[in-house]
């Protein structure tokens, strides 16, 4: 029986610098756990989406997200922005 592999990716996007998000980090098992740990330590929002992580983990690091993944990635960023706005004091 094949062991389930834990995967994680990290995206970076600065609309003032980049046209599209880039893949900043990716990893399996221990490296995935480290990516998640660093995100938590730095208060970076985490979204679980196994299918998107699987697709993004096939990309090379520091490359722009391909157009066919724009919609899925946009949904992730919309989720993050919504969470960020909910945490801001009113």
Secondary structure by P-SEA (a helix, b strand, c coil): cccbbbbbbbbbbcccccccccccccccaaaaaaaaaaaaaaccbbbbbaaaaaaaaaccccccccccaaaaaaaaaaaaaaaaaaaccc
